[in-house]
Amino acid sequence: MVRNCLVLYFFAVLCSSGTHAVRFGGIVHGPGTELDPSISRSLLGSSDHVYKVHEKVSLYANKVGPFHNPSETYEYYRLPFCPPPEGLEHKTEDLGEVLIGDRLVSTPYDVSFRVDHENEKLCSKNLSAKDLKKFRKAVKDDYYFQMYYDDLPLWGFIGKVEKILRPGQPAEMRYYLFTHVHFDISYNNDRVIEINVSTDPLRTVDITEGESIPVEFSYSVKWKETSIPFDRRMEKYSRYSFLPQHLEIHWFSIINSCVTVLLLTGFLATILMRVLKNDFVKYTREEDSAEEQEEMGWKYVHGDVFRFPPLVSLFCATIGTGTQLFTMVLCVFMLALVGVFYPYNRGALLTAIIVLYALTSGIAGYVSSSNFKQMGGEKWVRNVLLTSSLFCLPMFLVFCFLNTVAISYRSTAALPFGTICIIFVIWALVTFPLTVLGGIAGKNSNQEFYAPCRTNKYPREIPQLPWYRHTIPQMCMAGFLPFSAIYIELYYIFASVWGHKVYTIYSILFIVFIILLIVTAFITIALTYFQLAVEDHEWWWRSMMCGGSTGMFIYGYCFYYYFARSDMSGFMQTSFFFGYMFMICYGFFIMLGTVGYRASLVFVRHIYKAIKCE
């Protein structure tokens, strides 16, 4: 059910209705509208895209929906468009395409290869009051449609809104339905290279009032030759994802942010290293002298620092799940960097995420069970069950609620029962068994927990600490610096996942991800040191919570983005946005919490190994 996964798309587009329409890159625009291509379906083999003159090439309609609500999509024929005379024919979709709400269906347009049409009649309809109500709402809500021709995407708007101003009278809104579309198609020899769609602003129907309006839908097709080779036909979709000047600004902002964060990190690292050096010198002198010293500082909790945390099973399950998510994210990055997701098919990305999550589940079982055994746990079956459900169970509950909302809206975002069964089978036959096998391997491993110091029989009392040294204030301090390293990139990612622009510069995203890991590890180490320095030896859960606190900051950014930077609205879109972002941030919390704990464990082992402990 991993419907949305962190990473790898976003954009910000501003759309407003107006009085004219223009053509740009396969999309219909109203005045003041900027709508860039965002999704391109996976290509078939080159031989599947070879056509003869007059050969029929199917034009498939995909979906319609409000432009500003990317999750709220509906089947194309939910609006009363002209259906094919021979009846609707649905195209088979793969798993990823179904997950993103694609529902391809045939259309009555005759767009045969290299055959021009001029003012070809599509159909005549007498729109009833019910039909007019549907179209009126679609135009008012700025609905767009999406189609595919030879695996090339194209977008257009249903209609336009005009504001009529008269002296001394309130503004009047008029709704116009586009009745004519024009296809400009480029070809190179026997292959389709590019397709653009536009509307005629003079051929509209006023649907503001009336109970029944006759409408004639029509279209035209114009073919032209181009020299662009077939293997470069998808380049235009990445060309508009970041214009050169925007890309330079993007790089500059990222470099500026990274340099600032790294300087702060280096500054804190220098201070920490000096403090540690002084501590080592101090403790060495105390050991060499026979005089008794008053016990204080991190050295004197050596008998408790390796005392295992409470809720060991949950702690180990969190480590295992975090390790799995970290491995999965790295694999997704590797696939993205080598171009596997070209040409930017989000369905392929979601499919890869689900498959990788299933295949890496054995890592979660092994890491969790192995750590559980090292920490003295005995009920390993319960630990494995907890590990397998720590992320999947909340994801399942969120999915059930959101899918119910989508079903009530009759949206294509609602997964069909068959798809749900497929995902359940993947979990039941791959994810869960691999988790169990990993758990068995971890339980049978001979690895022992390495602790440089012996643990006392009775825990040392923790002195009373000021409020700012408690967990919540420490988490706020821990999450701020890593979040400041990624917040610039977050806008581009949110604008892609919750917008209509492709995210193509995976190299920048990977660099930011690496910096995020480094800063998270360091800030957690620093806070762990300060915690031990005041003789608070319960660092296990604290390091996990501090490392994962960046996920809470990201979720806080969700509220800012939704209310201040986007035009999303409605219960369904709001539910999808905050529901799936909650799961993404929860995954970040577990993953970065694991990174923070691992870094703190290495640090604690290192400093206590460097001193003599009884």
Buried (B, 14 or more C-beta within 10 A) or exposed (E): BBBBBBBBBBBBBEBEBBEEBBBBBBBBBBEEBBBBBBBBBBBEEEEEBBBEEEEEBBBBBBBBBBBBBBBBBBBBBBBBBBBBEEEEEEBEBBBBBBBBBBBBBBBBBBBBBBBEBEEBEBBEBEBEEEBBEBBBBBBBBBBBBBBBBBBBBBBBBBBBBBEEEEEEEEEEEBBBBBBBBBBBBBBBEBBBBBBBBBBBBEBBBEBBEEEEBEBBBBBBBEBEEEEBEBEEBBEBBBBBBBEEEEBEEBEEBBEEBBEEBBEBBEEBBEEBEEBBEEBBEEBEEBEEEEEEEEEEBBBBBBBBBBBBBEEBBBBBBBBBBBBBBBBBBBBBBEBBEEEEBBBBBBBBBBBBBBBBBBBBBBBBBBBBBBBBBBBEBEEBEEBBBBBBBBBBEBBBEBBEEBBEBBEEBEBBBBBEEEBBEBBEEBBEEBBBBBBBBBBBBBBEEEEEEEBBBEBBEEEBEBEEEEEEBEBEEBBBBBBEBBBBBBBBBBBBBBBBBBBBBBBBBBEBBBBBBEBBBBBBBBBBBBBBBBBBBBBBBBBBBBBBBBBBBBBBBBBEBBEEBBEEBBBBBBEBBBBBBBBBBBBBBBBBBBBBBBBBBBBBBEBBBEBBEEBEEE
